């Protein structure tokens, strides 16, 4: 049964639940001589006159009393069974934890059962044809979580090269496995630096793992770097809280302690410190030596709405021109540079303020999403076009707002959408129409192939 599709398991669970309800009703009916009206109406019952009399009124009253108690118990159990959460009806279903698009049609997915107890299922899956067919490519020994075999995340560069981070939830090291053939074979390359760091690779050999130590709107970081695919790591930068940082003094080449941050890299040498502050600001730092030293770039403050905001995504460049998204509480915009990131200027989407979810495909091609509307430009904001999406119809009754749904376009027409209830959708026409993609192990799984 472990190898059966989730739909088969769900049908068996549903059949078992219906059978249980029928047994309960029959148990109560036998006390007074009742029968079901039909299989489709288990609760509506009618009295059936039996050929023998009940006897005395006292005997009948006792039977009525016992029947009433039985019916109360039955209704309580029925309500309890019917109110079971969705995952209870799919005891082995996994939820979509992480997705990593690669290329126009590829996607890596990490799914895991919703449980804190050992023994649940987890999987790494790969599709290279837009979700029509999947391969389950979980590293050996990691299909069931427990002990030191909990998968924490995946990272991928291509449909061939990917990494898996796993370890224990209560302590101990975290390990890094990698594949170079789309999950057919996995190799343990080494141990990660401090537990919980955020992994990123820019090539098969060059990568970083960043520790984010944030609290109360401030954040220190430490960056570890590898140049051998994760076999060894070295600390190259740290900016934890110091007396100088408390006085808002930032040493030359370092980063301010204030605000939350993300540290994405474009290459082994170029990277960015993107700030997210609880006040109106747009702070951006760049490194050109792999993260050892940092310099502030000129970025104008967004319109003041006194609600804070921060950069989203990674600055994307074509030659000397680049772009990166910025999101506030009620608005979004794109910062653009034409001098290789030395300075940026603001580009606001047309129309009224909205918290758009921003996709920067290239320096000039952007896609913005809000509810069932997609806004696009192919020339850096000079002209815009609107696409009306049917995504709202597919994910009802979910009513979402940016930054949900999580829409990621990989080309001008092809993109992926992950909803708050862990459904994966795909578009191939620029977002006008979306189709639900079945992911192995989840409640919507359908098509799975071997590796």
N, C-alpha and C positions, 0 to 999 in steps of 0.2 A: 504493500500500500504506500510505502515511502516514495516509490517512483511514479505514482499516479498523478495526473494533472490535478491542480487545485480544484478545478470545476467538478471532477468526479468525487473528490473528498467532500466538497461542499454539498453535493447532491445526497451523499450518504448521510451527512450530518443532518440535512434538512429532512430527509426521509425518517431518520431516527427520531427527530424532534416531533414530527407529525404523528408518528406511531405512538410516542409517549403520550401525547395529548389525547389520542383516541383511547388509549388504555385507561387513562385517568377518568375520562368521561364514562367509559363502560363500567369502571369500578363504582362510580357514583350512581349510575343508572340501575345497576343490579340491586341496589338497596331499596329502590322504590318501583322498579319496573319501568324504566324509561328507555327510549331508543333515540338514536340520532336521526335528525330529519334527512341529512345527506352528508356525504363525505366533505362537501364544500362548506358546510355550516355546522361546525362541531359544537357550537355553543347553544344554538336554538334547539330546544327540546320540547317534546310534547308528551303528555301522559298517555299511557297505553293501558286500557282496561284489561285486566287479567280475568281469566275465567273463575278463579277462586277469590273469595272475599278476604279482606285483610283480617277479619276477626273483630274484636272489640274496638271501640273508639280509642281506648287507652293504648292498645297495641298499635293502632294506626298512628296515633299522635307520636308514640315513641319512634316509629319508623320515619315519620315526617321529620322529627327532630334530628335523627341520625342522618337522614338524607340531606337536610339543610346544612349540617356541619360538613358533610362530605362535599357538597357543592361549593361552599366557601373555600375549603381547602383546595379544590380543583381550580377555582377561579384564581386563587392566589398563585398556584403553581403555573397556570397558563400565562398570567401576566408576567411572572418572573422569567419564564422560558422565552416568551415573545419579545421581552425587553433586553435579551442578551445583546451585547455589543456585536458589531459586524465581525470583529476578529474571532469571537467565540463561535460563530457559525462557520468560520474557516480556521480551524485550530492550527493548521500548519501553514497558513498563508503568511508571506513575508511582506514587509512594507518597503517602499522605495526610499532608500536612505541617501544615495549619492548618484548623480549622473554626470558623465564627462563626455561631451560631444567631441568627436575627432573626424575631421574632414566633412564632406557634404552629406554622407549617409551613415557614418559610423557613430556608435555610442557605447560606452562602457557603463554598466549599472551595478551598483552594490545594493543588495536586498538583505533584510534581516528580520527575523521574527520579533514581534513585540513582547519581549519577556526579559526579566532580570535573572532568571534561573538558567543554569547550565542545561544543555541538551537541545536548544532551539536551532532552527535551520538558518543558515546564512549562505549567500552565494555571490559570486562575481560573474556577470553575464556580459556578452558582447554581441552586438549586431553590426553588420557591415552593409546592410541593404535597407536601411531606414526602418528597421523593426519588423520586417516581414518574417525573418528567421533569426533565431538566437542560438548561440552556443554557451553552454554553462562551462565556465573556465576557472572555477574556484581552485586555488592552490591546494595540493594534496594535504589532507588533515585538517582543513579549515571549513568543511561543509557544515559542521556542528560546532556551536560556540560553547565555551566553558574553559575553566583553568586559564592557561596562557594562550588560548586559541580564539580570542575575540578579535574580529576584524574591526578596525576603527575607521579606516578610510581607504580610498583608492586614488591614484593619480595616473594620468595617461598623457602621452605625447602624440601617439598615433594609434592605429588599430593593431599595430604589432607590439609597441613598447608601452608597458604599464608597470606600476608598482602597487603593492598592497602593504598596508601597515597593520600589524596585529600584535597582540600581547595579552597580559592579564589586566582585569579591571581593578584589582585591589593592590596593585603594586608590581614591582618587577620591571624588567626591560620591555621595550617595544622593538619588534623586529621588522625588517624590510625585505620583502620578496619582490623579485622582478621577473618579467617575461619579455622576450624579444621576438616571439613568434605567435602573438595573439592568444596567449594563455595555454598553448599546447604543452609547454614546459615552463616550470618556475624554478628559480634559484634563490636561496637565501643569501643576500649580499652582505648583511651586517646588522648591527644594532643602531637604532636611532639615538641621537643625543637626547637631552632631557625630555622626559615623557610629556606628550601633549603638544609638541611643536608642530607647526603647520608646514607641510611639505610642498615644495615646488621644484620641478626640473625644467631647464631650458634646453637641454640636450641629453643624450644618453648618459653622459658622464657628469655634467655640471648641474648642481642643484643646491637648494638652500632649505633649511628647516628653521623656522622663526618662532621664538617663544614670545607670546604676548602676555604681559603681566599688567592687566588693567584693573583699575578700581576708582569709582567715584569720578568718572570723566577724565581720568588721566591714565597714561599707559607707558610703562617701560618695556623695552624689547631687547632680545638678544638674538643675533643671527649666527647660525652655524652653516658652514659651507662644505660641500664635497666636490672633488674633481675626479672621482673614480667610481661614479655610479652609486654611491652610498656605502661603500665598504669602510670608509673612514670619514670623520667629520672634525672640523676645527672651528672654534669660536673666533669670529672676525670683528664683531661689534656688539656693544651693550650700552644701554642708556637707562639704567634703573634709577630709582629715586635717590637723589643726593641733596645735600644742603643747598647747593647752587640751584638745582632744579626747583626746589621749593620756593626760592626767591625769583623764579622765572628767568634764571640766567642760563643760557645754553652755551656750553663751550664750543669753540670753533670746530667744525667738522662733525658735530654731534647732532642729535635731534631733540627738540623740546619734549619735556615730560608730559605736557598738557595734551588732552584730547586722546580719543581712541585712534588706532592706526591700522593700516594694512600695508604690507611690504611686497609688492609684486616686482618681478624682474622681467625685462625684455630679452636680456642676454646674460652671459656670465659676467659682464662688466657693468651694464646699465640697469638701474633699478630705481624705484620710486617709493617714497614714503607718503602715503595718502592719508590725510587727516580727516577725522569725523568729530566735530565739536558740538557742544550743546549751546553754542552761541554762533552768531552769523560770522563765518570766517571761511576762507578758502586757502588753507595752508598746504603747500606742496614742496617736498624736498626731492632732490635727485642725487644719485650716486653714479660715478663713472669709473669706480675702481672695485666693483663687486660688492659694495656695502661697507667698506672700511671707513670712508669719510662721506659726508653729506653736505649739500649746499642748497639753500633756499632759492626757489624760483619765484618770479614776479607773477602773481595771480590777483586780479582785482576781486574785491569782496562782492558776493552776490547781493541782490536787493535785500534790504534789511526787513526781515519779517519776525525777528526775535524768537526764532524757534530752532535755530541750529541746523546743521546739515554736514554733508561730507561727500568725498569723491567715491564713485562706484566703478568697478571694473579696472582695467589696466590701460594706461595711455598707449594708444595705437598710432604707429607712424607709417607714413609713405614719403620717403625722402625726408625733407626738413619739416614737413607738415604733419601735425599730429592732433589727436582729439581724445578727450576723456569725459565721462559723464559726472554729473554732480546732482545730488538729491537732497532737498530740504523736506520739511514736514508736509508742505502743501504745494511744492513746486519742484521742477527739475530743469536743468539746462545742460549745455555742453560747453566745455572750455576747449578752445582751439589755439594751437601754436603754429606759426609759420617760420620760426627760427630755431627749430630743433629743440624746443622745450625751454629756451631761455626765458620766455615770457608767454603769457596766455591772455586771450580775450574771451568775452562771454558771447554765447549764441543761445538765445531763448527760442523755444518752439513757438509757433504761431498760436493765436487764440488765447483763451483764458488760462489762468494758472491751473496746472494739474500735476499730481505726483506721478509723472510718467516713469515707467520702468525702461531703462535706457540700454540699448545694444549698440556699441560702436563696432561695426564690422571692419571699417578701415578709416583712414583719416577723413574721408569725405562721405562715406556711406553709413548712415545711421538709421536705426529702427527704434521707435518709441512705442510703448504699449500702455493703455489704460482701459480697463474693463474690456469692452468689445471693439475698441477702436485702436488701430495701428497707424502711426504717423511715420512717414519715411522721407528721406532725402538722399540723393545720390551725388550732390554737389556741395556738400558742406554747409547746408542750410540756406543756400541762395533761393531754391524753390523746394516746396514740400508737396507731398501727396498723402491722401488718406485712404486707408483700407478698412472696410467694415468686416469684422471677424465674426464667425459663428461660435467662437469658443464659449461664450456665455451659455449657449443652448446646451452644449455638451456637458458642462460641469455643474449645471443646476442641480440642487438648490444653492450651491455655493455662490455667494456674492463676494467678489474679491475686489481689492484695490491695490495699487502699486505699494510695495514692491512685489506683491503677488498679483497675477500669476508669475512664475519664474519663466519668462520667455527668453530663449536664446536662439537668435538667428545665426546660422553658419554660412549662409549665402543670402543673396537678396530675396530668394524665394523659399528656401528651405530653413526650417527652424523647429525647435522642440519647446514644449510647454509642460511644466510640472505643476500640478495643482496642490492646494493645501491638503487634500485628502489622498495624496500620493498616486494620482493618476498621471500617466504620461501620454501626451498628445503630440502629433506631428503635422506640419503643414508643408506643402510643396508648391504653393501658389502665392507666397508672400503673406500668408496669414488670413486669407479669405475663408478657407475651409480647413478644419482640423479633424483628424481622425484619432481615435483612441488606439494606442499601441500596447499590445499585450507583452508583459515582461514576465519571464519564467518565475514561478514560485509565488507570484502575487495573485490577488483575487481575480485578475483579468487575464491570467496566463492562458495561452492557447498553443502557440507553435514553438517547439524547442528542437534543436538539432544537436547532435554530438559534435565533439571537436575532431 
